[in-house]
Amino acid sequence: MIRVTVDYDGEQAAPEPASAVIASFLNRSFSIADTLKGALRGWLFGLIGLVLGAIFGIYSVWATPPTYTVSIGLLPTEGSGDVSVGDGGALSTLAGLVGMGGGSVPKFTRFVASLNATAVAKIMDQKYDMVCLTFHCDQKTHTWPKSTGWRAGFGRVMAQIAHLPDPDNPRTALDLAENTANQVVITPDRTTHILTLSMDSKDPKFAARYLNALVQATNDFIREKDRSSILPYVDYLHQKLSTENLSLAQHDAFSTLLVDQERRLMLSSVEVPYAASIQDGPNITMSNKAVRMLAVDVMLGLVLGFALGWVWSWRAEKRRGSAWKQY
């Protein structure tokens, strides 16, 4: 074994043995077992943290208002009036001439696809004043209050920096369509074929009114779309039937098409549920999401309490060690 000595002003120093260095490192190293022992020594802090976490969780549940989930069930209307003319023969050929071949998209499918449309939001605003009701403007004067406070000022500055619209601008049907897309949940049921529209809100009456207005406005939108597309066909067929150079087969084919289109026009002119009807609801259920956080608050208080107990135990051991070295 080679020992190296170094002369420090007449004093000789030798390096510590390897075993001593390793022992010193292990003494200063992190040990999970020691940490758990230290935390358990401060069990009182853990108990206090548990109690405080439970108190805070209960207070959060009490201070948080309940949330209401409003839902309605929809079914396609009976006798949808979607005429498919792909049955072959002269009828199918003439239907192709007027752009009606290949069948039609079911009204209920178009209804579901149009729920978030801006045109539907415009109808909701025109008939039910939903933009003002949803975004809380003055319903008498239809003026929009200007937000105050540092948050509102910060939002205006950030909007200017990011080249975004002024947050104090009046809301429009586009904002209402985005609100529908974000707030209304569409859930189909393959067993009953019922389509459920649901919405969470702290005001269940408003949510029920919103969903009813959404269904009515979407029905009106699909109805008006069908009327605007059927009328040119009816005019065209009337014009063709008024000519004198039609064969008997052509006259019968155009007459059949005209009857079908006039039936669809009649269905689109009656103020009844057009594409979808409300089968169930509105149903209202109450929940408090803060209840889910109660267990989290209790566990967080427990963990923080044991952490404080470990710190207290570690500091106590450190003080005892310092006192022992002084003696």
N, C-alpha and C positions, 0 to 999 in steps of 0.2 A: 504494500500500500504506500503510495507516494503522498506525502503531506507537503503542502506549499505554505510557506509563511511569508508574510509581507511585513516590512518594517514601516510602522507609522510613528515617526519621531521617537524612535527608540523603543516603541512598543511592538510586540509581535502579535498578529491576529491570524487565526486559522479559520477556514470556512466550517460551517456547521455540518455535521454528518448528514447524509441523505435521509436517514430515518427521521431525524429531527425536522428536516424541511418538510417531508411528506406529512408528518403528524401535525405540524403547524398549519399546513394547507388544509388538511381535513378538518381541523378545528375551526378554520375560518370559512369553510365551504357551506353551501346550502344543503340542508337536510329536510326532506319532507316530514319524516317522522318527528324531528325536533320541532318543526313548525306546527304540526298538529298538536303535539304536547303543549307547546306554548299557547296555542289557541284555546285548548281545553282548560288550561289553568285559568284563563280569563272567561270562564263559563258565565259569570255574572253579566259581563258585557254582551255576550250572545243572547242571554235571556232578555236583557234590556232592549237590545236591537230588535228581537222578535216582537216584543210588546209594542215598541214604537212603530215598527213596520205594519203591524195589525191595526194600530190606531190610525195611522196615515191612510191605509187602504180603506178602512171603514169610512173615514172622512171623505175620501175621494168618491166612494160610492154614493154617499149622502149628498155631496155637493154637485155631482154630475146629474143633470136631468135625464129622464128616460128617453130612449129613442123608439119611435114607432115605425113599424114596417107595414105599409099599406100595399095590398095586392089585389088584382082583379084577374079573373080568368076569362079568356076569349075563345070563341069558336067561330069558324067560318060560317057565314050566313047561308041558310038553305036556299037552293035555287039560285046559285051564284050568277047565272046569266052569262057565263063565259062560254061562248059558242065555239066549238071546234068543228072545222069544216074540212077535215082531211079524210073524208070517207070515200074519195074517188069519184069518178064519173064527171058529168058536165058541171055539177055543183062545185066540185073541188077545182075544176079548171077555171070557172068563172070567178070563184073566190080568189084564185091566184091573180087574176087580172086586176082586182081591186085591192090587192095587198093583204088578203086575209088568210092565205094558205098556211099550212103547217101547224094549225092549232093556236090557242091563246094561252097566255100566262094566267094562272088562277089569280083571282082578285085578292085572296087572302095572302098569297105570296107577295104580291105587290104592296099590300097593306103593311106587312112586316118590314119590307125593305124601305118603306117610306116613313117609318116612325120618326127617324132622326132628320128628315128632310127640312130644309129651310122654308120651303113652301108650306109645309104643315105648320111650322112655327108661326108663319105669317097669319095663317087662318086662326090659330089659337089666340094670337094677339088681337086680331080684328074682331073676333066673335066673343072672346072671353077676357080680354085685357090681361093676358098672362105675362107679358113682359113686365108690366108695372107691378103686378102681384108677386111675381117671382123675385124681382130684384128691388122691391120696396121703394118705389117712387111715390110721390104724392098723388093719390088716386083722384083727388078733386081737380088739381091743376095740371097733373101729369108732368110735373117738374122734378128734376133729379137733384137731391141735396148734394152739396159738395162736402167731401170727407174732410175732417179736421184732425189735427194731432200730428205728432212727429212721424208716425208710420205712414200716414197719407202723404206727407211731404216727401218722405224718403221714396215712396212708390212713384211719385210724380217725377222726381229727379232721375230715378233708374229708368223710367219709361222714356224720358228724353234722351238719356245716354244710349239706350238700346234701340232707339228709333221705333218705339212701340206706341200704340194709341194712348191718349191721355186716359188714365183710369177714371176720371170724372166725366168722361163722355157719356151721353145717354145710351142705355143698352138697347139692342136691336133684336130682330128676329133671329139673326145669326147666333147671338149669345144664348137665346132661348133654345135653339136647336142643339148647341153644344151642351147646355144644361141637361137636355133630354138624353143625349148620348152618354153623359157622365153619371146621371142619377138614376135613370130607369133601367132596371135589369130585366132582360127578356129570358124566360125559362120555358122551353117546350117540354111537354109530357108525352112520351111516345105511347103510353098505355091508353090514356084518355083523350089524347090529341088536343088537349087544352093548352093554350099558350098563356102563360102567366106573366103579367107586367107587375113589377114590384118597385117600391121606392121607399127609402129611409128618410124620415123627417122628424123634427121635433114638434111639428104641427100636423097632426093626422088629418084634420079637416082640409087643410090646404093640399096635402098630398093626394087625398081622394079626389078633390076637385081638379087637380092637375092631371091625374090619370084619366078621369072621365073626359076632360077637355081634349086630351091627346087622342083618345079613341075617336071622339066625334069629329075632330079636325082631320084626322087621317082618313076616316070614312068619306068626309066631304071632299078631300083632295082626290081620292081615287074615283069618286062619283063624277067630279068635274072633269077629270082626265078622260074618263070613258065617254062622257057626253061630247066633249070636244073632238074625240076621235070617231064617234059614231055618226055625228051629223053630216060630215062630208060623204060618208058611205051612203047614207039615206038619200041625200041629194043626188048623188051619182046614179043610184039605182032608179030613182024616180025619173031622172032624165033618160036613162036607157029604156025604160018601159014605155016612155012616151013616143019613142020612134016607131015607125010603121014597118021597117024592114027586118024585124026579128022573126025568126022561125018559132014554131010552137014550143020546141024544146028549150030554146033560149029564153022565151018569155016565161016559161014555167020555172026555169032555174033562177032568173032574176027575181021573180016573184017570191020564191022561197027565201032567197037571200034578204029581200026587203022585209019579209015577215020577221026573220030572225033579228035583223038590225033594229026594227021598230020595237020589238019586244025588249031588247037590251036598252033602247032609248027610254022606254016606259019605266023599266026598273031603275034607271039612273035618275028619273025625274021624281020619284016618290021619296018623301023624307022619312025613310026607315033605315035601320042599320044596313049599310050597303055591302061592305066587305067582311066586317067582323062584328059580332054582337057579344055583349057582356053576358057571360054564362054564370059567373060567380063573383060576388064581391060588390063593393070593396070590403075586404077583410082587413082588420087592424090587429096587429100583435104588438105587445110592448116588451122592450128589453132594455137593459142597462149595461153598456159595454164596459163600464168601469168595474163590474163584478169580475170580469176576466183578469183584471190587473190586481185583484186583492191578493191572490196567492203569490204573484210576482213581488208585490210590496213586502209581504211577510218574509219571503226567502231573501230578498235584498237586505232587509233589516237584520236578519239572522247572520248573513255573511259579513255585513259591515260590523256587527257587534263582535263576532269572533275575530275579525281582523284587528279591531281596537284592542280586544283582549290579548292577542298575540303581541301587539306593539307594547302594551303595558307590561306583559310578562318579560319581553326582551329587555326593556329598559330597566326593569327591576333586577334581572340577572346581571346586567351590565353594571349597575350601581353596586351590587354585592361584590362583584369581581374587583371593582376599583377599591372598595373599602378593604378587602382582603389583602390586596397588594400594598396598601399603605402600612399594614401591620407587618 
